[in-house]
């Protein structure tokens, strides 16, 4: 995934960002979630992150996802993905046709798109729009040392305004994922200052509960409350803290075996009326499939069984949540 680093030019920076508002949008105190997104009314939609099936071609990938019980695939359209950006016009239609063949209604893709003025980024978005994809994950951002965090936020707010405009023209919804570590959005609280208004239908947050809990610990519910009006898609995965090589670090687990309180989380999503496409990630040991390997070291049926187990847990827990 490409990391966007702004080209530092004080003169151009001041010229472009002098009018940018950094104020966090305010919501009516009586109902702070009245603008929460509800783009679809088709029930729970779970897409499998296609990174975990990159040992299969388009047809076998789509067949496996359909047989396991997924509604669609969150297709990797990025370097080292199922579809390489430079081949998007040729290969994305093939991938979509394979998914259609097996009854998958795929709405999602994961990209490294950040700048709608870049020719290749624009080509990816235009091709996806023509083929019926509605949601895509953007690339990640970092805070360069050359600028203060506040200056970077001004630049990124302008960047996202331009991307929102392009998305509106193409009928797309861009989603920025919160990712633990030194990424923009890791603390959650720095996202609203750079995202468009919470009623934007074309650019918002891809909320990742695993990364939110890694960073937020016991305050993740406050983070969710704050970002809720911006959520346009969701990533599901689990983890626990553990010791590896003498250091504490988050260790990925199957759903229900880690620290995420999915019952509580799903109850809050229902409370806030957030009904958006879901991407299921499996980042624990899958013989290399967890990392997007093109060759895996365990039998593919074992990988499929673990995917089915996580999908079943997700749906059962969702249905029980009140």
C-alpha positions in Angstrom: 0.0 0.0 0.0 1.5 3.3 -1.0 2.0 5.9 1.6 1.3 9.5 0.5 3.9 12.0 1.5 3.3 15.6 0.5 5.9 17.5 -1.4 6.9 20.2 1.0 6.7 23.7 -0.4 5.8 26.4 2.0 4.7 28.9 -0.6 2.4 26.4 -2.4 1.2 25.0 0.9 0.2 28.4 2.2 -1.4 29.3 -1.1 -3.5 26.1 -1.3 -4.5 25.8 2.3 -5.0 29.3 3.6 -8.8 28.9 3.3 -9.0 25.4 4.6 -11.1 25.0 7.7 -9.8 22.8 10.4 -12.7 22.9 12.7 -14.3 19.6 13.4 -17.9 19.5 12.2 -20.4 19.9 15.0 -23.5 17.8 15.5 -26.8 18.6 17.3 -26.3 17.5 20.9 -29.8 15.9 21.0 -28.9 13.4 18.3 -25.2 13.2 17.4 -25.8 10.2 15.2 -28.6 11.4 13.1 -26.3 11.6 10.1 -25.0 8.1 10.4 -24.8 6.3 7.1 -27.3 3.8 5.8 -26.7 3.5 2.1 -28.1 0.0 1.8 -31.1 -1.8 3.1 -30.2 -5.4 2.0 -29.2 -6.7 5.4 -25.7 -7.6 6.5 -23.3 -7.7 3.5 -20.0 -9.4 4.1 -17.2 -9.2 1.6 -14.1 -11.3 1.9 -10.8 -9.4 1.5 -9.5 -11.0 -1.7 -5.9 -10.6 -0.4 -6.4 -13.9 1.3 -7.2 -15.7 -2.0 -4.4 -14.4 -4.1 -3.2 -18.0 -4.5 -6.2 -18.4 -6.8 -7.2 -16.9 -10.2 -10.3 -14.9 -10.7 -12.7 -17.8 -11.4 -11.5 -20.0 -8.6 -11.4 -17.1 -6.2 -15.0 -16.2 -6.9 -16.2 -19.8 -6.8 -14.5 -20.3 -3.4 -16.0 -17.1 -1.9 -19.5 -17.9 -3.1 -19.3 -21.5 -1.8 -18.1 -20.4 1.6 -21.1 -18.0 1.8 -19.7 -14.5 1.2 -21.9 -11.9 -0.4 -18.9 -10.5 -2.4 -15.2 -9.8 -2.5 -13.3 -6.8 -1.4 -11.0 -6.9 -4.4 -7.4 -5.9 -4.1 -6.7 -3.4 -7.0 -3.2 -2.3 -6.0 0.4 -3.3 -6.4 0.8 -7.0 -5.7 -3.0 -7.3 -5.7 -5.4 -9.4 -7.7 -5.6 -6.6 -10.2 -2.5 -4.4 -10.8 -3.4 -0.7 -11.3 -1.6 -0.5 -14.6 -3.7 -3.4 -15.9 -7.0 -2.3 -14.4 -8.8 -1.7 -17.7 -8.0 -5.2 -18.9 -8.2 -7.3 -15.7 -10.9 -5.6 -13.5 -13.7 -6.6 -16.0 -12.4 -10.2 -15.9 -12.5 -10.2 -12.1 -16.0 -8.7 -12.0 -17.3 -11.1 -14.6 -16.0 -14.1 -12.5 -17.7 -12.7 -9.4 -21.0 -12.2 -11.3 -20.8 -15.8 -12.7 -21.0 -17.1 -9.1 -23.7 -14.7 -7.9 -21.4 -12.4 -5.9 -22.6 -8.8 -5.7 -19.3 -7.1 -5.1 -19.3 -3.5 -4.2 -15.8 -3.1 -2.7 -12.2 -2.8 -3.7 -9.0 -1.9 -1.8 -6.6 0.5 -3.6 -3.7 2.8 -3.0 -5.6 5.7 -4.6 -5.1 9.1 -3.0 -4.9 11.7 -5.7 -7.6 11.9 -8.3 -5.3 14.1 -10.4 -2.9 11.2 -10.9 -3.5 9.5 -14.2 -3.3 5.9 -12.9 -5.5 6.7 -9.8 -8.1 8.3 -12.0 -8.0 5.3 -14.4 -8.6 2.9 -11.5 -11.6 4.9 -10.3 -13.1 5.4 -13.7 -12.9 1.7 -14.5 -14.4 0.7 -11.2 -17.2 3.1 -11.6 -18.1 1.7 -15.0 -18.2 -1.9 -13.6 -20.5 -1.2 -10.7 -18.1 -1.0 -7.8 -19.3 1.6 -5.3 -16.9 1.5 -2.3 -13.1 1.6 -2.3 -10.4 2.0 0.3 -7.9 4.7 -0.3 -4.2 4.6 0.3 -2.7 5.5 3.7 -1.3 8.8 4.8 1.6 9.7 7.1 2.7 12.8 9.0 6.1 13.9 7.5 8.6 15.3 9.9 9.1 18.4 7.7 5.6 19.7 8.5 3.7 20.0 11.8 0.7 17.7 12.2 -1.6 20.7 11.9 0.0 21.7 8.6 -0.2 18.2 7.2 -3.9 18.0 8.2 -4.6 21.2 6.2 -2.9 19.6 3.1 -4.7 16.4 3.5 -8.1 18.1 3.9 -7.5 19.7 0.6 -6.4 16.4 -0.9 -9.6 14.7 0.3 -11.8 17.6 -1.0 -10.4 17.0 -4.5 -10.9 13.2 -4.1 -14.5 13.7 -2.9 -15.2 15.8 -6.0 -13.9 13.1 -8.3 -15.9 10.4 -6.4 -19.0 12.5 -6.8 -18.5 12.7 -10.5 -18.0 8.9 -10.8 -20.6 7.8 -8.2 -18.1 6.3 -5.9 -17.6 6.2 -2.1 -14.0 6.5 -0.9 -13.1 5.1 2.5 -10.0 5.9 4.5 -9.0 3.1 6.9 -7.8 3.8 10.4 -4.6 1.7 10.9 -2.6 1.3 14.1 0.9 2.8 14.1 2.3 6.0 12.8 -0.4 6.5 10.3 -2.8 9.4 9.9 -6.1 8.2 11.5 -4.5 5.8 13.9 -5.8 7.8 16.9 -9.3 8.2 15.2 -9.6 11.7 16.5 -7.4 13.2 13.8 -9.7 11.9 11.0 -12.7 14.3 11.2 -10.5 17.4 10.7 -9.3 16.1 7.3 -12.5 14.3 6.1 -15.3 16.1 4.4 -18.5 16.8 6.4 -20.2 13.8 8.0 -23.1 14.0 5.6 -20.7 13.5 2.6 -21.9 10.5 0.5 -18.6 10.2 -1.4 -15.7 10.2 1.1 -15.6 8.9 4.7 -14.1 6.4 7.0 -13.4 2.7 6.6 -13.6 1.8 10.3 -11.4 -1.0 11.5 -12.3 -2.2 15.0 -9.1 -4.2 15.4 -6.9 -1.2 14.8 -9.2 1.0 16.8 -8.9 -1.2 19.9 -5.1 -1.6 19.5 -4.8 2.2 19.6 -7.8 3.1 21.8 -7.7 0.3 24.4 -10.6 0.9 26.8 -11.7 4.1 25.1 -12.7 2.5 21.7 -16.4 3.2 22.3 -15.7 6.9 22.5 -13.7 6.7 19.3 -16.6 4.9 17.6 -19.0 7.5 18.9 -16.9 10.2 17.4 -16.3 8.6 14.0 -19.7 7.0 13.6 -21.2 9.7 11.3 -18.3 9.3 8.9 -18.3 5.5 8.6 -18.9 4.3 5.0 -17.5 0.8 5.2 -16.2 -1.5 7.9 -13.3 -4.0 8.4 -13.7 -6.9 10.7 -10.8 -8.8 12.4 -9.7 -9.7 15.9 -6.4 -9.7 18.0 -4.9 -10.1 21.4 -1.8 -8.7 23.0 1.1 -11.1 23.4 4.8 -11.4 23.8 7.0 -12.1 20.8 10.8 -12.0 20.9 10.7 -10.2 24.2 8.3 -7.5 23.0 4.6 -6.9 23.5 2.7 -6.7 20.3 -0.8 -7.3 18.9 -1.2 -10.9 17.7 -4.0 -11.5 15.2 -6.6 -14.2 16.0 -9.7 -15.9 14.6 -12.9 -14.0 15.4 -14.0 -14.5 19.0 -10.6 -15.6 20.2 -9.2 -12.2 20.8 -9.9 -9.0 22.7 -12.7 -7.5 20.5 -16.1 -7.5 22.2 -18.0 -8.1 19.0 -21.4 -8.4 20.8 -21.0 -4.9 22.2 -19.5 -3.5 19.0 -22.4 -4.8 16.8 -24.9 -3.5 19.3 -23.4 0.0 18.9 -23.4 -0.3 15.2 -27.1 -1.1 15.3 -27.7 1.7 17.8 -26.1 4.2 15.5 -27.9 2.7 12.5 -24.7 2.0 10.6 -25.4 -0.4 7.8 -22.5 -0.4 5.4 -20.5 -3.0 3.4 -18.3 -5.2 5.6 -14.9 -6.5 4.6 -13.7 -9.6 6.6 -10.0 -9.9 7.1 -8.1 -13.0 8.3 -4.7 -11.8 9.4 -3.7 -14.9 11.5 -1.8 -17.9 10.2 -3.3 -19.2 7.0 -0.1 -20.7 5.5 0.8 -17.4 3.9 -2.7 -16.5 2.7 -3.0 -14.0 5.5 -0.2 -12.0 3.8 -1.6 -12.3 0.3 0.9 -15.1 -0.8 0.4 -16.5 -4.3 1.6 -19.9 -3.0 0.4 -21.3 0.4 1.9 -23.9 2.7 -1.3 -25.5 3.9 -4.2 -27.1 2.1 -6.6 -24.6 0.6 -9.5 -26.5 2.1 -8.1 -25.7 5.6 -8.0 -22.0 4.6 -11.6 -22.2 3.4 -12.7 -23.8 6.6 -11.2 -21.0 8.7 -12.9 -18.4 6.5 -16.2 -20.2 7.0 -15.7 -20.3 10.7 -15.1 -16.6 10.9 -18.0 -15.8 8.7 -20.3 -17.9 10.7 -19.1 -16.3 14.0 -19.6 -12.8 12.4 -23.2 -13.5 11.3 -24.2 -15.3 14.5 -22.9 -12.6 16.7 -24.5 -9.9 14.6 -27.9 -11.6 14.7 -27.6 -11.9 18.5 -26.5 -8.3 19.1 -29.3 -6.0 20.4 
